[in-house]
Amino acid sequence: MAQRQQSREDAFLAIFLAALGVIIGVLTLALGLAVDVAEALFLAHPHLVWLLPVAGIASYGIYHVLHLDFSWSTARVLKASKSDGRVPLALVPAIIVGTFLTVLCGGSVGKEAAAIQMGGGLTSLFREKVAERYRRLLAPAATAAALGAMLGAPLAGVVFSFEAVRKRPSKFVEVVAPLFTSLLSWGVTMIVGVRFLELPSVSVLELADYRIIGIALASAVGAGALAVVFCKAFEAMKGGLRRVGSPVFALAVGGVVTALVLGYADPLHYEPIRDYCGTGMALVDGALSGNRLPSWAFLAKLALTLLTFAGGYKGGELMPILAIGACLGSSIDWAFVVAGGGVLSGGAPVVEMSMMAFFAACTNCPLTAMVLSFELFGSVGLIASALPVIVASLISCSSSIYPTTLTG
């Protein structure tokens, strides 16, 4: 009798995990499409930036109508995942609309962390339907599925679901569950033919270049040091937001400052600053394709990202982090050229190393960064990024945008 009951619970778990993976895959497509449309509209109508304070207050209003605490963020969802806490289902539409409004009006945010929040909310659909002993599997499964689908890296999603909350799997099912949902959600995006990251590969021949060690170390130190600055500023601004007390006031102030910075780009002739709004994936594509970015590009993207999140605007952190790292790699490659060191195939290897190193340093998730590098760039990308990722993570080991990665 007990054996039959367990078999039935296992069957229901498999069914609900499959449903969770498919639903997350479909909603990831919806989120990705919404953000892409918003980004295109902003590029076509840059004066939408003047509506950023209105967009922020509208997001707050949506959370209020849905009876959601406006403080729900990726870090809070990961914390709930770690403690097997409940994430409200209403977070799903709220984060999709909030991210759309932020990007539509020029905010520097991404999709993937928003997808993680969305996945966390979806676990409420199945929490009471699975056996109590299996409920703790839902949160990491949702996290893995959301990140795996959005980045096109299902294995990295699985690793992140454990590494981000510093939880070591103790049973086989704890690995199988997130892997199953991640592959399913990723499969949905593949069937539809959508890849959110279309990145060029790194040539094998470039790894034999004698300059690669020096460039790898430069990328590691640069990414690690910049990550410390970014994380400390990120935490300080969040602390300032808490001290303000009223989210509406913070949204208004942050939105007005951002609008002033971007809105006067035309009359003051610094229009290229708009290239650093939105997710930043165009910057990543350009840097990896060999396009020379300005030496200050990483500072522009970093500043706009901090300004957006300082105001409390909704969206993801990870895509802007990848963009900042890519811009940093372009600057490091430019510095080697100026110093007479030449260039490695348009700078693509340097960009890839810096991007993965900065991701690892900001999230304190080096294993995720290396697996992501393998899935995006192949075995050569993994070999090239291993040293920068490890060194950058050591430099920033006490800093992270996610508090869950700083505790055991």
N, C-alpha and C positions, 0 to 999 in steps of 0.2 A: 504493500500500500504506500509506504513512504517512498519507495523507488518510483512508483507511478506518479506521485505528487511532484517529485523532483524533476522527472522527465517533462511533466506538463509545464512547470515553472521555467525550465530551460527553453522549451519550445516558445513560450510566450515571450521570454527575454529576446530570443532571436528575432521574432516577428516585430517586436517593438523597436529593437535596435535598427532593423532594416527600415522600418517606417521613419525613424528619426533621421537616419542617413539620407534617405530620399528627400524628405521634407527640407532638411537643411540644404541639400544640393539645389533644390528648386528655389528656395528663398535666397540662397547665395547668388543665384543667377539674377533674381529680382533686385537684390541690393546692388549688385555690380552694374546692372543696366541703369538703375536709378542714379547712381553716382556718376556714371559715364555721361548720361544725359545732362545732369546738373553741371558737370565740368564743361561740356560743350556749350551749354547755354551761357555760362559765365564768360568763356572765351569770346563768344559772339557778342555779348552785351556786358562788358566789364563794369559799366556803371551800376550793375546790380550790387556792387560792393557797398553802396550807400545804404542798402537795405539789410546789411548784416546785423545791426542791432535788433531790427524788427524780426529777422529770422530767428535770432537767439531767444527773444522773448516769446515768439510763437512756439518754439521747441519746449520752452518751460511750460507754456500753457497746455501743450499736448500731454506732457507728463502729469500735470496737475489734473487734467480731465480724466486721465487713465488711473488716477490715484497712485502714481509712482513717485518715489523719492527721486528728486533730480540728481542726487549724488551717485546714482547707479553708473558704474564705469567698468571698463575691462578689469581693472585691478579688483574691484568689489565682486565681480562675477567670479574671478579666479579664487578669491578668498572664500566665497560661498562654496565653490567646488571643492576646495580643500577641506572644509568643515562639513561637507555634505548638507549645506544649507539650501533653502529653496530660493529660486530666482523667479520672479513673477513673469507670467506669460505675456502680460501687457508690454513688457520690455521689447518684444519682437517688433510690433508696428512703430513703437516710439523711437527706437534706435534707427530704423530705416528712414523714417521721415526726418528725424533730427539730423542724420548724416547728410541726407539729400539737401536740406535747407542750408546747412553749413557750407557745403561745397558749392551750391548754387550761388552763394553770395561771396565767394572768394576765400573761405577758410581753408587753412592747410591741415587737412585731416585725410585719413585713409579709410579703406573698406574693411580690411581683414579683422581688426579688433572689434569693429562694429558687428561683424559676422559672428565673432566669439560671443558677444553679448546676446545676439539673437539666438544662437544655439543654446546658450544657457537658459534663456527664457522658454525655449521649446521643451526642455526636459520636464516642465510642469505638466505637459500633456500626458506623460507616461509614468510619472512618479508613483502614483497610486495604483497603477495597473500591473507593475512588476512586483515580484516577491521582495519583501523588505531587505533581504540579504543581498539583493542585486541593485538596490537603488543607488548605491555609491558609484556604480559603473556608468550611470547616465551622464553625469557632468563631464568626466574626461572624454567620453565618447562624443558628446556634443562639441566640445572644444576641438578635438582632433578633426572631426568632420568639417567644422566651419573653416578652420585654418587650412586644412588639406585641400578643400575645394577652392578657396579663394586664391591661394598661392600656387595651386596645381602641384602640390607636394604632399601627398597623403602620409608618407612616412614621417616627414617633418612635423606634421600635425599631431601624430601619435606621440612622438618624443616630447614635443612642447606640452602636451596635456599632462605629462608627468613632471617634466623639468621645471615648468613654470610654477608649480605648487610644491616642489621638492618632496614629491611622494613617490616612493619606490614600489613598483608592482610586486606583490608577494605571491600572486596566483596567476596561472596561465590565462584564466578568463579575463583578468584585469588588463591584459595586453591584447587579447583577441577582440574584446568589445570595441575599444577605440579604433583598432585597425579595421574592423569590419565596417563601422559607420564611416570612417574616413575614406576607405576605398569606394564605398557606395556613393557618397556625396561627390567625390572626385569623378566617379564614373558618370554621374548625371551631367556634369559640366562637359565631359568629353563627348558624350552622346550628342549633346546639343551642338557641340563644336566650338565651345567657348573656352579660351585660355586667357586668364587675366594677366599673365606674365608671359610675353613672347620675347625671350632674351637670346642674343647670340651666344654661341659657345666659345670657349677659350681654346686656342690652338695648342696641341701637345708640344710642338716645337718651341713654344715660348718658354716653357718651364726649364729648358736647358740653358737659357740665357744666364750668363754669370752675374748679372745685376739683380736677379730675382730675389736673392736672400736680402740684399740691402733694401730693396723696394718693399719686400714683405715686412721687414722690421719697421720701416718708416710708416707703412700703412697701419701696423699694429699699434705703434706708439701714438700716432696721430689719432687713430680711431678711439683708443683707450682714453686718452686725455680729453678728447672732445666729448666722449660719452659721459665722463665725470662731470664736466661743465653742464652738459645738457640735463642729466639726471638731477643734479643739485638745483639747477634753475627751475626745472620742472616741479620738484618738490617744494621749493620756496614759493613758487607762484601758486601752487595748490594750497599751501599754507596761508598765503595772503588772501586767497579766495575764501577760505574758511573763516578768516578773521573779519572779512567784509560782512559775512553773515547772510546777506540777501543775494541769492543767485541772480535775481533780476538786475540788481545794481551792477554786479560784476559783468553780466552779459552786456549791459548797456555800455559800460566803460570800455570793456575789451572790444566790443563791436565798433564803437566810435573811433577808438585809436587805430584799429586795423583799417577802417574805412578811410580815415584821413591819410594813412600811409599809402594805401593803394589808390585812393580816389584822386590824389594830386599827381599821379604818375604822368598823365598827359601834359598838363600845363608846366610841370617842372622837368619834363623830358627824361624820365627814367622808366619808361614803359616796360622794359624787360623784367621789372620786378614781378609782374603778373605771372611770369613763367613759373614762379615758385609757389603759386597758390595750388589748391586742390591736392590730389594724392601724390603728385610728384613722379608718377610712373613714366611720363614723357621725358623727364630728366634722366631717369635710369636708362631708358632705351637709347637716348641720345649719347650718354656717356659711354655705354657699352658698345655703341656703333662707331665710336671714334670721333664723335663731334666734340670739339673743344669748348668746354664750359668756362665761364669767367672764373678767375681764381678765387673770387669771393662768393661763388655760388652756394657753397655749403653753409656759409654764415647767413645768407639771405633766407634759405629754406629753413634753417634752424630757428632764426628769429621769428619768422611768420608762424611756424609751428608752435613755438612757445607762446606767442601772442594769442593764437587761437585757443589753445588749451587754458591759458591763464584766465580767459573770459568765461570758461566753463562750457564751451561749445562742444556739441556731440560729434563723434567720429572716432576713427581708429588712429592708433599711434604708429603701427608697424610700417605701413607703406611710406609715410614721411621719413621714418628712420632709415629705411632702405635708400630713399632718395638722398638724404643728407650724406649717407655713407658713400653713395655713388659720386656725388658732387665732390666730396673730400678726396676720393680716389683720383678724379680728374685733376684736382689741384695738385696732388702729390706727383702725379705723372708730369704735369706742367713744370713743377719745380725741378724734377730730374732733367727735363729737357733744357731748361734754363742753365742748369749746372753743367751741361755738356754731357749728360749721361745717355742722351738719345731717348727713344720712345719704344715701348713694347707694343707693336701691332695696334697702333691707335689708342693705346692705353687701356684696352679691355681687361687684361689681367690685373692691372693695378686697381681699376674700378671694382672688379669682382672681389678682390681681396679686402679692400677698404669697406665695401658694402657689407660683406659678411662679418667682418671684424666689428664694425660699428653696431650692427644688429646684435651680435653676441654680447658686446659690452653694455649696451643699453638695457637689454632684457635679462642679463646674467644667465643666458641659456646657450652656452657654447656648443653643446651636443646638437641642439636644434639647428644652430647656424651651420654646422658642418653637414648635417643630413640635408638641410635645405640647399646648401651649395652643391651637394652631390646630385640632388634631384633636378636642380635648375641648370647646372653646368657640366654634369658628368663627373667621372672619376678624376679627371685632370683638375676640374674646379675644386674638388675636395682636397686634393694634394696641395694645390696652390693656396687655399684659404686656411689650412690647418694651423700653420704657425701664426699668422696674424690673429686668428680667432682666439687661440690659446693665450697669446701674450696680451692682447687687448682685454680679455676677460680677467686676467690677473691684475692688470692695471686698475680696472674699475670694479673689482670684486665686492666692494662695499657700497656700490651704487647700482640702482636699478629703477626703472619706471614702474616696476611691479614689486611691491613690498613682499609678496609671497615668495619671490626668488631669493630673498635675503635671509630667510629663516629656514631651519631644518624641519 
